[in-house]
Amino acid sequence: MSTAVDTRAHRFWNEDLAPTSTRDLPSTFRDDDAFLDIEVPASDEMVDGVFGFPPAVSRVLNVTVDRDGAPWAGIFDQVSLMKDEAGTTVFVLTYRSTTVETDVQKLLEVLS
């Protein structure tokens, strides 16, 4: 299940939970808000932070965002490439929720 692309403010955090940047970027929640796909133009300097180049730049492994008035948090899961409507290369950063219970977590609670 997917929702429409919406531009919103995303706050990125490194592995030490220190804020690294805040960006207004298009994003899509999917799979009952378990995942968030954030579209980052390939020319954005933040892309270097995601991949750890230069080595002095901390990776942005965590994200927080407002989701319908409630905080949503996630950890970096994967990256893919696409072209937007203008033909610009865009990195799609996928974050897995740390605030939404997954089906596996729900099943484990039922079984325990």
C-alpha positions in Angstrom: 0.0 0.0 0.0 1.4 3.4 -1.0 0.3 7.0 -0.3 0.9 10.0 -2.5 4.2 11.8 -2.7 4.3 14.7 -0.3 7.0 17.3 0.3 7.8 17.6 4.0 10.6 18.5 6.3 12.8 15.5 7.2 15.4 15.7 9.9 18.4 13.4 9.5 20.6 12.0 12.2 23.9 10.2 12.2 24.8 7.0 14.0 25.5 8.9 17.2 22.0 10.5 17.0 23.5 13.9 16.3 21.4 15.9 13.8 23.2 16.3 10.5 20.6 18.2 8.4 17.0 19.1 7.8 15.7 19.0 4.3 12.3 19.6 2.6 12.1 16.7 0.2 9.4 14.7 -1.6 8.6 11.4 0.2 6.1 8.6 0.2 4.9 6.5 3.1 4.1 2.9 2.2 3.2 -0.5 3.6 1.0 1.0 6.3 3.7 3.6 7.2 6.3 0.9 7.9 8.6 2.4 5.2 9.4 5.9 4.0 10.9 6.6 0.6 12.7 10.0 0.4 13.7 11.4 -2.9 17.1 13.2 -2.8 18.5 14.8 -6.0 21.9 13.2 -6.9 23.4 16.7 -6.9 22.4 17.3 -3.2 25.5 17.4 -0.9 23.6 15.2 1.6 24.1 12.2 -0.8 27.8 12.2 0.1 26.8 12.0 3.8 24.6 8.9 3.1 27.5 7.0 1.5 30.2 8.3 3.9 32.2 10.4 1.4 34.4 12.1 2.3 35.2 9.9 5.3 34.9 12.9 7.7 31.1 13.2 6.9 28.9 11.1 9.2 26.3 9.0 7.5 22.7 9.9 7.9 21.4 6.6 9.2 18.3 7.9 10.9 15.4 10.2 10.0 12.5 11.8 11.9 9.5 13.5 10.2 6.0 14.7 11.2 3.4 12.2 9.9 -0.1 13.7 10.2 0.7 15.5 13.5 2.6 12.6 15.0 6.4 11.9 15.0 7.7 9.1 12.7 11.2 7.8 13.0 13.1 5.3 10.9 16.5 3.8 10.2 18.2 3.6 6.8 17.3 0.5 5.0 18.3 0.7 1.3 18.9 3.1 -1.6 17.9 3.0 -5.2 18.2 5.3 -8.2 15.4 6.7 -10.5 14.8 9.6 -12.8 12.2 12.2 -11.9 9.7 13.8 -14.3 12.4 16.3 -15.4 14.9 13.5 -16.2 17.1 14.4 -13.1 18.8 11.5 -11.4 17.3 11.0 -7.9 18.4 8.7 -5.0 15.5 7.1 -3.2 16.5 6.6 0.4 14.3 4.0 2.0 13.9 4.2 5.8 12.3 1.4 7.9 10.1 2.6 10.7 11.2 2.4 14.3 7.8 3.7 15.5 5.4 1.6 13.6 5.0 -2.0 14.7 5.7 -4.5 11.9 3.7 -7.6 11.3 6.5 -9.7 12.7 6.6 -7.6 15.9 2.8 -8.0 16.2 3.1 -11.8 15.7 5.8 -12.1 18.3 3.6 -10.3 20.8 0.7 -12.6 20.1 2.9 -15.7 20.5 4.5 -14.5 23.7 
